[in-house]
Structures are given as structure tokens and as C-alpha cells.
């Protein structure tokens, strides 16, 4: 039964990783739609765990940037663009969840891992999407 519990925990983390990947896609598409509707302007940076108010009409109702397991962060670093301009990040204290994300997404661009933070770069410092 000990092995079954450990397997269940690993499967739960894999499911959380898949959920985060889906949330990255949701935020990315909302941001692209906002940008298309607002003459190449991007939502403002609000800080970790806070959804930019500009994205609210483009996100599903009750979409959360903070959960008990992790938090999302919309990063808009323009005009200071080094090392990227626009990104979505997730932060968690669960190292195994980070490992599940690395296995799910890989460890190469546009995904960058640093400690307990994964950053998904939407636009790099050179304007590449």
C-alpha cells in the first residue's frame, strides 16, 4: 500500500503539472486576444498572484492566479526587456511539482527553470514570439 500511495502522489503532481500547462495556454491566449484588441499593447505587470485587470474579460470566470499549491505571475517587463519582455511564471514550494513540469514541458526555451520558479517566455528581448 505504501507504493500505491506514492504512485498516487506522483500522479497527483502530474495532474497539477498538466493543469498548469493548461493555465499557461489560457493566460497566453487571453493576452494575445487583449493585444490584438488594443493596438499591440500588453496587459500591465501586477506582481505575483495578481491577474492583470485588463485580462479579466479574456479569462474564464473565477480564473485564479493563486492556488494552495502554486501561484501564477504575469510579467510585462517592457520597456526593460532583459532577459525577456513578456512571460508567464509559476512558483511553487513543491519540488516534485517542478520536476513534473520539467518532464511535461522540457527544460529548453521558451521554458526556463530557476529554483522554485518556471517562466514561460512569450516574447523575448528581441521581440520573438
Secondary structure, 3 states (H helix, E strand, C coil): CHHHHHHHHHHHHHHHHHHHHHHHHHHHHHHHHHHHHCCCCCCCCCCCCCCCHHHHHHCCCCCCCECCCCEEEEEECCCCCCCEEEEEEEECCCHHHHHHHHHHHCCCCCEEEECCEEEEEEEECCCCC
